[in-house]
Amino acid sequence: MIINLLYIQFSILNIQTTYYKTPIGTAKITGDENGIQSISVLDSILNPIEETTSISKCVQNCIQQLSEYFAGTRTEFDLKLNPQGTPFQKKVWKELQHIPFNTTRSYLEQSKALGDVKAIRAAAAANGKNPIWIVIPCHRVIGSDGSLTGYAGGIWRKRWLLAHENPIKQQLLF
C-alpha cells in the first residue's frame, strides 16, 4: 500500500498542528511536548497555512506509527498521549486502549469494563468525544447486535478501520 504523505504544520502557543494524508482522509494531529492531544480525520484541508518538513519529535513519532498502522505492520501504538477531557472521559479513553487490535467490544461490554453497566450512555458519549482517533480505538466499539453504530468520522471510516484490522482471508480452491 502506498500512502501519499502531506505534511502541513503550524504552531499556536507551542501546540503544533500537522496534517497527514491517510487512506481514510487527512489526519489532523495536534500536540506539544506533553504528548499528542488530538488526531481527527478530515475529508479535506482548507487553506493550509504553511508547508514544512520541520515536525516535532512527538508528532514525527505519531506520523511514523500511523504510517505503519496503515501499511499493516503495526498493531499497537506506543505514543505519549495528552487528551483533553473530563476525568470520566479520560477513564473511558484509557479503557478503550485495552481493546486489542482486531477485536471489537460492545458499548455494554465497555460500560461493564468501566465498572458500571448503567453508564452505557455516558460511556458511549465519551467514546464520541474521543479526541485521538485510531490510536485510542473507539472504532472497535460496536452495538450489542454487531451493528456499526456511532462514529464521529462516519460509519464508512469505522467499517474501513475494522476491515483493515481484520482482512478477510480467502482460501484458494483448487
C-alpha positions in Angstrom: 0.0 0.0 0.0 1.4 3.4 -1.0 0.5 6.3 1.3 0.8 9.8 -0.1 2.4 11.9 2.6 1.4 15.5 3.1 2.8 17.5 5.9 1.4 20.9 6.7 2.2 22.3 10.1 1.6 25.4 12.2 2.0 26.2 15.8 -0.1 28.3 18.2 1.1 28.6 21.8 3.5 25.7 21.5 0.7 23.4 20.3 1.7 22.1 16.9 -0.9 21.1 14.3 0.2 18.9 11.4 -1.8 17.4 8.6 -1.0 13.9 7.3 -2.7 12.2 4.4 -4.1 8.7 5.1 -6.2 6.2 3.1 -9.3 7.4 5.0 -8.8 11.2 4.7 -6.4 13.8 6.0 -5.4 13.3 9.7 -5.2 16.5 11.7 -2.7 15.8 14.5 -2.2 18.3 17.4 0.3 18.0 20.2 3.2 19.5 22.1 6.0 18.3 24.3 3.4 16.9 26.7 2.1 14.5 24.0 -0.5 14.1 21.3 -3.7 16.0 22.2 -5.8 15.0 19.2 -6.0 13.1 16.0 -9.0 13.6 13.8 -9.7 12.7 10.2 -10.9 15.3 7.8 -12.3 15.0 4.3 -10.1 17.8 3.0 -7.8 20.6 4.1 -9.0 24.1 3.6 -6.4 26.9 3.2 -3.3 25.3 4.5 -1.1 27.8 6.3 2.4 26.5 5.8 4.1 23.5 4.3 7.2 22.3 6.2 9.4 19.3 6.9 10.2 20.6 10.5 8.0 18.5 12.7 8.4 17.9 16.4 9.7 14.5 17.6 6.3 13.7 19.2 4.4 14.4 16.1 7.0 12.7 13.9 6.6 9.5 16.0 2.9 9.7 15.7 3.1 10.0 11.9 5.5 7.1 11.7 3.3 4.9 13.8 0.2 5.8 11.8 2.1 5.1 8.6 3.0 1.6 10.0 -0.6 1.1 11.1 -2.0 1.9 7.6 0.7 -0.2 6.0 -0.4 -3.2 8.1 2.8 -3.5 10.0 1.7 -2.0 13.4 -1.0 -3.4 15.7 -0.2 -1.4 18.8 0.7 2.3 19.4 3.4 3.5 21.7 2.8 7.2 21.8 2.8 9.9 24.5 -0.8 10.9 24.7 -2.3 14.0 26.3 -6.0 14.0 25.5 -8.0 16.9 27.0 -11.3 16.0 28.7 -13.2 15.4 31.9 -11.9 12.8 34.4 -14.7 10.4 33.3 -13.9 10.9 29.6 -10.2 10.2 30.3 -11.2 7.0 32.2 -13.3 5.8 29.2 -10.5 6.7 26.7 -8.0 4.8 28.9 -10.3 1.7 28.9 -10.6 1.9 25.1 -6.8 1.4 24.8 -7.3 -2.0 26.4 -9.3 -3.3 23.4 -6.8 -5.3 21.4 -6.2 -4.9 17.6 -8.6 -7.0 15.5 -11.1 -7.2 18.4 -14.4 -5.4 19.0 -16.3 -4.7 22.1 -20.0 -3.7 22.5 -20.9 -0.5 24.3 -22.4 -2.6 27.0 -19.2 -4.5 27.4 -17.4 -1.2 27.5 -19.6 0.1 30.3 -19.1 -3.2 32.3 -15.3 -2.8 31.8 -15.6 0.6 33.4 -17.3 -0.9 36.4 -20.8 0.5 35.9 -23.3 -1.2 33.5 -25.6 1.7 33.9 -23.0 4.1 32.5 -23.6 2.8 29.0 -24.9 6.1 27.6 -22.3 8.1 29.3 -19.5 5.8 28.1 -20.9 6.0 24.5 -21.0 9.8 24.7 -17.4 9.8 25.9 -16.4 7.5 23.0 -18.0 10.0 20.7 -15.8 12.7 22.1 -12.6 10.7 21.8 -10.0 13.3 20.6 -7.4 10.8 19.5 -9.0 8.6 16.8 -7.4 5.3 15.7 -4.7 5.4 18.4 -7.4 5.4 21.1 -9.5 2.8 19.2 -13.1 4.0 19.7 -13.8 2.4 16.3 -13.6 -1.0 17.9 -16.7 -0.4 20.0 -19.9 -1.6 18.3 -23.5 -2.2 19.1 -24.5 -5.3 21.1 -26.1 -6.7 17.9 -22.9 -6.3 16.0 -24.0 -3.1 14.2 -21.5 -0.4 13.4 -23.2 2.4 15.4 -21.8 5.8 16.3 -18.5 7.0 14.8 -17.8 10.7 14.6 -15.7 10.2 11.4 -18.6 8.4 9.7 -19.6 4.8 9.6 -17.7 4.2 6.4 -14.4 5.0 8.2 -15.3 2.8 11.1 -16.1 0.0 8.6 -12.8 0.6 6.8 -10.7 0.6 10.0 -12.3 -2.6 11.2 -11.8 -4.3 7.8 -8.2 -3.1 7.8 -7.6 -4.7 11.2 -9.4 -7.9 10.2 -8.9 -8.5 6.5 -10.9 -11.5 5.3 -8.6 -14.3 4.4 -9.8 -16.1 1.4 -8.8 -19.7 0.8 -7.7 -20.8 -2.6 -9.8 -23.6 -4.0 -8.0 -26.0 -6.4 
